[in-house]
Amino acid sequence: MPIYEYACKACGHQMEAMQKMSDAPLSECPACGKPELAKQISAAGFRLKGGGWYETDFKSGSKKNVAESGSSSASHGCGAGACGCAATK
């Protein structure tokens, strides 16, 4: 479900709301109660909800078992040495 950002034009209150894409935009501000809430233009975040979402679902080849692999790149922050860490040395 997408997470949208809202801001009240009356009091300046800012908030996030998790809504279906088909839901109508919120209009009433929870802080001041006025119908001045406006959806902000931003990169909408989303949450994968429910079972069946795994790290390996969208990987292929040798990258499928990154967490289980004993390679040295799995212990570095970037995971592949792209940042210049010890994984590339």
GIDARA-V855449 format. One line per field, one symbol per residue. burial: # if it has 16 or more other ideal C-beta (glycine too) atoms within 10 Angstrom, else .. A space follows every 50 residues. Layout:
burial->???
//
This chain:
burial->...###.#....#...#.#......#..#......##............. ......................#..#........#.#..
//
